[in-house]
Amino acid sequence: MSSEKIPLLPFQLVLIAAVIALPFAGSAIVVHLFSRAGASSGSDTALVHVLAILSVLVPAFLMLAIVSRRTVTFTPDGLTIRHGFYTVQLTAGAQRIARVEVVDSPDRIRIQLKSNGIAAFGLYSGWFIAASAPCFCAISSSPICVLQVEGHPRCRMIAFSCTPAMVERVRKWQVALSA
């Protein structure tokens, strides 16, 4: 069993964290300002503190999940891709990789709809509809390895950010299973 990290662009994490943190921080500021305008109570102060703490903890948790879970694991009996909160697994014998392709942009995959995932600032993580078929995405940068899958109960396509070495590993794994 061996694993390789899926490439990640750090600025995406910063932007996603900001988008998540801003509503919590904004709510904390509004509650704080309204509590100062009127009679301040202990519950208002507690709410401000809770919102301020959440504005740090929620984005930190999300960033930790994305940073720590972004691997492609090769085993003799399967291939597992973990990205953020999402995982897809191909089992040798049960599923088959019909084609391996490398594309330079998520636009080439033709993502049409997010069914259960995260899509923000060029980061696609989770389950999508792409080219009118169910697709698992683990995309954060280019190039993107696209696997056309046969026999998987949930998807027909798997797309993940890769390095040239990862593409070669996938192709070797595909050939080894075909033999």
BAFIFI-854374 format. One line per 2 residues: number of its first residue (from 1); their letters; for each residue x, y, z of N, C-alpha, C. Coordinates in Angstrom, 3 decimals, decimal comma, m for minus. Atoms other than C-alpha are relative to their C-alpha. Layout:
NUM	A	X:Y:Z:X:Y:Z:X:Y:Z  ...
# end
This chain:
1	MS	0,847:m1,181:0,000:0,000:0,000:0,000:0,886:1,236:0,000  m0,730:m1,263:0,018:1,323:3,434:m0,914:m0,975:1,134:m0,297
3	SE	0,863:m1,169:0,166:m0,207:6,892:m0,846:0,798:1,166:m0,548  m0,579:m1,237:0,492:0,480:10,126:m2,635:m0,965:1,127:0,298
5	KI	0,826:m1,168:m0,302:m0,764:13,588:m1,701:m0,516:0,636:m1,281  0,583:m0,757:1,099:m3,113:15,375:m4,059:0,485:1,442:0,155
7	PL	m0,492:m1,384:m0,105:m1,631:18,806:m4,882:m1,091:0,960:0,462  0,934:m0,963:m0,570:m3,243:21,782:m3,149:0,570:1,402:m0,132
9	LP	m0,426:m1,390:0,066:m3,069:25,529:m3,705:m0,403:0,697:1,299  0,307:m0,579:m1,315:m2,802:27,307:m0,313:m0,956:1,185:m0,034
11	FQ	0,875:m1,173:0,011:m4,586:30,496:m1,412:m1,471:m0,401:m0,013  1,382:0,460:m0,008:m7,772:28,456:m1,956:m0,492:m0,178:1,434
13	LV	0,380:0,197:m1,399:m7,790:27,524:1,726:m0,250:1,321:0,701  0,153:m1,308:m0,627:m7,360:31,139:2,778:m1,333:0,631:m0,427
15	LI	1,250:m0,580:0,488:m10,261:32,285:0,574:m1,222:m0,728:0,564  1,123:0,769:m0,553:m12,546:29,451:1,720:m0,175:0,301:1,488
17	AA	0,075:m0,321:m1,427:m11,693:30,139:5,366:m0,600:1,393:0,212  0,542:m1,355:m0,127:m12,455:33,833:4,876:m1,505:0,022:m0,258
19	VI	1,426:0,040:0,324:m15,825:33,100:3,271:m0,799:m0,617:1,143  0,700:0,646:m1,106:m16,758:30,840:6,171:0,074:0,849:1,271
21	AL	m0,197:m0,767:m1,234:m15,350:33,080:8,921:m0,759:1,324:0,003  0,608:m1,331:0,050:m16,843:36,370:7,718:m1,424:0,066:0,552
23	PF	1,340:m0,092:m0,599:m20,496:35,588:8,555:0,015:m0,109:1,535  m0,094:0,110:m1,461:m19,550:34,486:12,082:0,556:1,284:0,600
25	AG	m0,623:m1,224:m0,514:m17,287:37,503:12,613:m0,956:1,185:m0,156  0,970:m1,081:0,210:m19,891:39,860:11,110:m1,134:m0,064:0,997
27	SA	1,069:0,160:m1,002:m22,586:38,441:13,385:0,481:0,422:1,377  m0,555:m0,385:m1,297:m20,326:38,890:16,404:0,084:1,520:0,113
29	IV	m0,112:m1,464:m0,015:m19,712:42,529:15,465:m1,378:0,643:0,134  1,354:m0,567:m0,066:m23,434:43,252:14,911:m0,584:m0,182:1,398
31	VH	0,528:0,238:m1,349:m24,433:41,639:18,221:0,709:0,901:1,008  m0,769:m0,857:m0,913:m21,649:43,526:19,992:m0,448:1,455:m0,109
33	LF	0,418:m1,391:0,182:m22,717:46,871:18,476:m1,396:0,241:0,544  1,352:m0,161:m0,524:m26,401:46,351:19,295:m0,031:m0,113:1,522
35	SR	m0,006:0,137:m1,462:m25,593:45,264:22,835:0,589:1,245:0,653  m0,578:m1,235:m0,542:m23,516:48,434:23,346:m0,998:1,153:m0,118
37	AG	0,965:m1,078:0,204:m26,340:50,639:22,001:m1,093:m0,033:1,059  1,055:0,147:m1,003:m28,876:49,272:24,455:0,598:m0,486:1,306
39	AS	m0,458:0,556:m1,269:m28,671:47,703:27,839:0,692:m1,334:m0,291  m0,777:1,206:0,248:m25,957:45,068:27,654:m0,306:m1,050:1,052
41	SG	0,246:1,094:m0,934:m26,712:41,728:29,185:1,114:m1,031:m0,139  m1,011:1,049:0,021:m24,530:38,770:29,975:m0,182:m0,942:m1,175
43	SD	0,238:0,904:1,120:m26,200:36,713:27,251:0,510:0,595:m1,313  m0,544:m0,649:1,198:m25,242:39,288:24,597:1,507:m0,174:m0,068
45	TA	m1,451:0,150:m0,049:m21,615:39,159:25,697:0,392:m1,445:m0,281  m0,294:1,413:0,247:m21,667:35,355:25,718:m0,195:m0,336:m1,477
47	LV	0,247:0,248:1,416:m23,160:35,322:22,215:1,136:0,549:m0,864  m1,128:m0,590:0,734:m20,416:37,647:20,947:1,217:m0,904:0,109
49	HV	m1,150:0,880:m0,196:m17,771:35,357:22,442:m0,157:m1,319:m0,769  0,239:1,252:0,724:m19,360:32,219:20,983:0,184:0,211:m1,497
51	LA	m0,146:m0,279:1,432:m19,597:33,779:17,513:1,453:0,271:m0,379  m1,418:m0,267:0,276:m16,001:35,012:17,709:0,809:m1,303:m0,001
53	IL	m0,708:1,282:m0,066:m14,776:31,563:18,729:m0,350:m0,855:m1,220  0,408:0,761:1,177:m16,822:29,919:15,947:0,637:0,536:m1,281
55	SV	m0,606:m0,580:1,202:m15,366:32,355:13,395:1,441:m0,450:m0,176  m1,355:0,554:0,091:m11,971:30,820:14,174:m0,045:m1,520:m0,129
57	LV	m0,005:1,463:m0,041:m12,817:27,170:14,892:m0,584:m0,668:m1,247  0,634:0,636:1,160:m15,138:26,373:11,963:0,916:0,040:m1,223
59	PA	m0,934:0,016:1,144:m12,726:27,562:9,227:1,252:m0,839:0,271  m1,183:0,813:m0,326:m9,808:25,917:11,063:m0,302:m1,480:m0,179
61	FL	0,398:1,403:0,170:m11,689:22,602:11,153:m0,097:m0,361:m1,471  0,136:0,259:1,428:m12,546:22,847:7,452:1,366:m0,068:m0,675
63	ML	m1,337:0,001:0,604:m8,969:23,717:6,483:0,778:m1,244:0,414  m0,679:1,210:m0,465:m7,619:20,860:8,614:m0,501:m1,230:m0,751
65	AI	0,557:1,142:0,735:m9,986:18,401:6,912:0,508:m0,025:m1,435  m0,453:m0,046:1,394:m8,971:19,579:3,445:1,490:m0,301:m0,089
67	VS	m1,455:0,189:0,050:m5,239:19,651:4,212:0,407:m1,417:0,376  m0,436:1,311:m0,482:m5,026:16,341:6,071:m0,569:m1,154:m0,818
69	RR	0,624:1,092:0,764:m7,347:14,280:3,829:0,011:0,346:m1,476  m0,102:m0,219:1,443:m6,116:14,628:0,256:1,027:m0,970:m0,577
71	TV	m0,929:1,036:0,440:m4,526:11,354:m0,769:m0,619:m0,925:m1,039  0,339:1,099:0,887:m4,604:8,761:m3,501:0,790:m1,188:0,528
73	TF	m0,645:1,174:m0,565:m3,856:5,330:m2,004:m0,147:m1,175:m0,964  m0,036:1,149:0,910:m2,817:2,442:m4,227:0,234:m1,262:0,817
75	TP	m0,192:1,310:m0,610:m3,246:m1,137:m2,987:m0,167:m1,041:m1,104  0,184:1,028:1,035:m3,142:m4,419:m4,914:m1,468:m0,280:m0,318
77	DG	1,414:0,305:0,234:m6,902:m4,773:m4,500:m0,891:1,229:m0,118  0,853:m1,166:0,129:m8,063:m1,184:m4,840:0,746:1,315:m0,091
79	LT	m0,492:m1,368:0,089:m7,604:2,535:m5,276:m0,954:0,847:0,822  0,834:m0,834:m0,855:m8,861:4,992:m2,663:0,441:1,446:m0,141
81	IR	m0,286:m1,428:0,093:m9,108:8,754:m3,123:m0,756:0,691:1,121  0,579:m0,764:m1,110:m9,690:10,924:m0,062:0,272:1,477:m0,249
83	HG	m0,171:m1,434:0,216:m10,292:14,643:m0,368:m1,004:0,732:0,872  0,887:m0,714:m0,911:m11,687:16,839:2,385:m0,854:m0,971:0,784
85	FY	0,933:0,862:m0,719:m14,779:15,188:3,819:m0,442:m1,208:m0,821  0,529:0,975:0,951:m15,227:12,853:0,843:1,030:m1,065:m0,366
87	TV	m0,851:1,131:0,368:m13,853:9,459:m0,181:m0,697:m0,814:m1,080  0,504:0,944:0,992:m14,260:7,206:m3,200:0,999:m1,151:m0,069
89	QL	m0,857:1,180:0,026:m12,922:3,679:m3,509:m0,342:m0,847:m1,226  0,147:0,940:1,106:m12,365:1,490:m6,560:0,545:m1,337:0,457
91	TA	m0,413:1,333:m0,407:m12,170:m2,220:m5,894:0,369:m0,805:m1,237  m0,456:0,817:1,127:m10,166:m4,427:m8,236:m0,995:m1,134:m0,224
93	GA	0,946:1,058:0,322:m12,461:m6,849:m10,014:m1,426:0,494:m0,062  1,372:m0,506:m0,014:m15,668:m5,001:m9,116:m0,160:1,198:m0,942
95	QR	0,027:m1,152:0,885:m14,832:m1,796:m11,004:1,198:m0,051:m0,937  m1,063:m0,025:0,981:m12,723:m1,132:m14,047:0,207:1,427:m0,469
97	IA	m0,317:m1,309:0,571:m10,934:1,991:m15,243:0,064:m0,186:m1,511  0,079:0,154:1,451:m11,925:2,233:m18,898:0,997:0,901:m0,717
99	RV	m0,893:m0,944:0,653:m9,799:5,279:m19,710:0,617:0,935:1,025  m0,712:m0,982:m0,830:m7,208:7,522:m18,054:0,362:1,156:m0,915
101	EV	m0,238:m1,189:0,816:m6,999:11,061:m19,381:0,505:1,114:0,911  m0,474:m1,159:m0,753:m5,181:14,194:m18,245:m0,509:1,254:m0,699
103	VD	0,501:m1,268:0,537:m6,868:17,579:m18,721:0,647:1,154:0,755  m0,690:m1,142:m0,595:m5,570:21,039:m17,985:m0,914:0,959:0,755
105	SP	0,927:m0,928:m0,641:m8,721:22,680:m16,593:m1,265:m0,735:0,434  1,285:0,592:m0,403:m11,878:21,766:m14,636:m1,101:0,231:m1,035
107	DR	1,001:m0,264:1,038:m13,841:23,305:m17,528:m0,095:m1,156:m0,993  m0,015:1,116:0,951:m12,821:20,336:m19,687:m0,813:m1,196:0,506
109	IR	0,781:1,100:m0,577:m14,658:17,991:m17,298:m1,495:0,272:m0,155  1,384:m0,436:0,175:m17,881:19,950:m17,822:m0,847:m0,280:1,242
111	IQ	0,773:0,135:m1,244:m19,058:20,043:m14,202:m1,268:0,835:m0,144  1,282:m0,668:0,200:m22,758:20,891:m14,340:m0,740:0,280:1,300
113	LK	0,812:m0,109:m1,202:m24,160:20,395:m10,854:0,748:m0,601:1,181  m0,580:0,537:m1,231:m22,935:19,897:m7,311:m1,106:m0,778:0,705
115	SN	1,028:0,781:m0,684:m24,841:17,030:m5,701:0,299:m0,156:1,490  m0,397:0,055:m1,406:m22,885:16,710:m2,427:1,496:0,290:0,048
117	GI	m1,411:m0,339:0,010:m19,638:18,589:m2,242:0,249:1,461:0,290  m0,452:m1,372:m0,205:m17,687:21,788:m1,900:0,573:0,478:m1,327
119	AA	m0,537:m0,589:1,220:m17,022:24,024:m4,896:0,202:1,488:0,251  m0,298:m1,415:m0,237:m15,276:27,333:m4,295:1,438:0,292:m0,390
121	FG	m1,330:m0,504:0,331:m12,325:29,227:m5,760:0,890:m1,043:m0,683  m0,777:1,006:0,725:m11,238:26,378:m8,043:0,197:m1,301:0,750
123	LY	m0,069:1,239:m0,777:m11,526:23,721:m5,324:m1,324:m0,735:m0,171  1,171:0,862:0,147:m13,956:20,907:m6,131:0,268:m1,255:0,814
125	SG	m0,192:1,151:m0,861:m14,320:18,253:m3,469:m1,350:m0,643:0,265  1,247:0,703:m0,264:m17,093:15,663:m3,384:m0,651:m0,524:m1,254
127	WF	0,792:0,631:1,059:m19,865:14,437:m5,655:m0,674:1,058:m0,863  0,517:m0,958:0,959:m20,895:16,307:m8,800:m0,631:m0,756:m1,170
129	IA	0,453:0,516:1,285:m22,673:15,781:m12,108:0,883:0,697:m1,028  m0,898:m0,542:1,020:m20,157:16,237:m14,923:m0,249:m0,755:m1,295
131	AS	0,275:0,609:1,308:m20,824:15,612:m18,606:m1,196:m0,946:0,101  1,257:0,746:m0,187:m24,294:14,345:m17,584:0,171:m1,348:0,685
133	AP	m0,228:1,261:m0,712:m22,809:11,559:m15,422:0,485:0,298:1,417  m0,507:m0,186:m1,367:m22,116:11,157:m11,690:1,528:0,001:0,009
135	CF	m1,453:m0,174:m0,004:m18,562:12,254:m10,911:0,483:0,308:1,419  m0,668:m0,346:m1,254:m16,293:12,284:m7,849:1,153:0,932:m0,344
137	CA	m1,064:m0,968:0,273:m14,016:15,336:m7,805:0,860:0,220:1,237  m0,994:m0,363:m1,016:m10,868:15,990:m5,781:0,977:0,945:m0,690
139	IS	m0,758:m0,927:0,843:m9,642:19,013:m7,717:0,362:1,252:0,780  m0,447:m1,260:m0,592:m7,555:21,870:m6,390:1,014:0,718:m0,875
141	SS	m0,962:m0,621:0,906:m5,051:22,535:m9,167:0,046:m0,806:m1,294  m0,193:0,712:1,265:m4,059:21,500:m12,683:1,402:m0,564:m0,029
143	PI	0,874:0,790:0,854:m3,287:19,082:m14,276:m0,953:m0,873:0,809  1,047:0,812:m0,623:m6,289:16,883:m13,550:m0,042:m1,354:m0,693
145	CV	0,109:1,369:0,509:m6,360:13,117:m13,957:m1,480:m0,386:0,025  1,408:0,382:0,121:m9,756:11,914:m15,196:m0,064:m1,490:m0,300
147	LQ	0,173:1,440:0,174:m10,667:8,253:m14,810:m1,436:m0,266:m0,422  1,325:0,461:0,415:m13,608:6,861:m16,772:m0,183:m1,376:0,632
149	VE	0,166:1,196:m0,819:m14,963:4,143:m14,475:m1,230:m0,789:m0,456  1,123:0,886:0,297:m17,159:1,165:m15,274:m0,249:m0,899:1,197
151	GH	0,358:0,920:m1,063:m19,035:m0,824:m12,657:m0,081:0,601:1,392  0,099:m0,622:m1,328:m18,956:1,694:m9,790:m1,457:0,394:0,247
153	PR	1,419:m0,274:m0,239:m22,366:2,065:m8,127:m0,347:1,492:0,080  0,321:m1,417:m0,203:m22,048:5,836:m7,537:0,517:0,940:m1,072
155	CR	m0,550:m0,963:0,952:m19,966:7,339:m10,326:0,504:m0,666:m1,271  m0,536:0,440:1,288:m18,862:7,050:m13,916:1,335:0,671:m0,293
157	MI	m1,226:m0,743:0,219:m15,990:9,513:m13,652:0,591:0,420:1,344  m0,719:m0,494:m1,167:m13,349:10,355:m11,067:1,048:0,977:m0,517
159	AF	m0,958:m1,021:0,422:m11,333:13,549:m11,449:0,750:0,503:1,225  m0,786:m0,492:m1,126:m8,458:14,544:m9,174:1,253:0,703:m0,488
161	SC	m1,239:m0,699:0,310:m5,535:16,950:m9,205:1,148:m0,970:0,149  m1,053:1,003:0,009:m2,352:15,102:m9,946:1,336:0,607:m0,403
163	TP	m1,324:m0,290:0,532:1,314:15,196:m10,708:0,230:m0,997:m1,139  m0,274:0,987:1,053:2,791:13,460:m13,773:0,336:m1,385:0,566
165	AM	m0,333:1,294:m0,612:4,139:10,746:m11,460:m1,268:m0,742:0,446  1,255:0,640:m0,420:0,627:10,083:m10,103:m0,735:m0,606:m1,193
167	VE	0,666:0,523:1,203:m0,753:9,652:m13,619:0,656:m1,308:m0,417  m0,709:1,242:0,354:1,928:7,059:m14,355:m0,335:m1,119:0,974
169	RV	0,378:1,015:m1,001:1,107:5,243:m11,090:m1,395:m0,550:m0,284  1,360:0,445:0,314:m2,584:5,133:m12,043:0,007:m0,902:m1,227
171	RK	m0,064:0,820:1,226:m1,770:3,805:m15,507:0,630:m1,361:0,281  m0,625:1,277:m0,361:0,554:1,127:m14,064:m0,953:m0,858:0,809
173	WQ	0,970:0,727:m0,810:m2,095:0,162:m11,516:m1,101:m0,562:m0,895  1,031:0,439:0,937:m4,685:m0,055:m14,320:0,485:m1,202:m0,815
175	VA	m0,567:1,105:0,792:m2,402:m2,304:m16,423:0,156:m1,249:0,857  m0,188:1,149:m0,891:m1,599:m4,524:m13,428:m1,337:m0,698:0,260
177	LS	1,308:0,616:m0,237:m5,315:m5,093:m12,816:m0,540:m0,680:m1,252  0,485:0,582:1,256:m5,973:m5,831:m16,484:0,693:m1,309:m0,330
179	A	m0,785:1,204:0,328:m3,275:m8,530:m16,604:m0,538:m1,239:0,672
# end
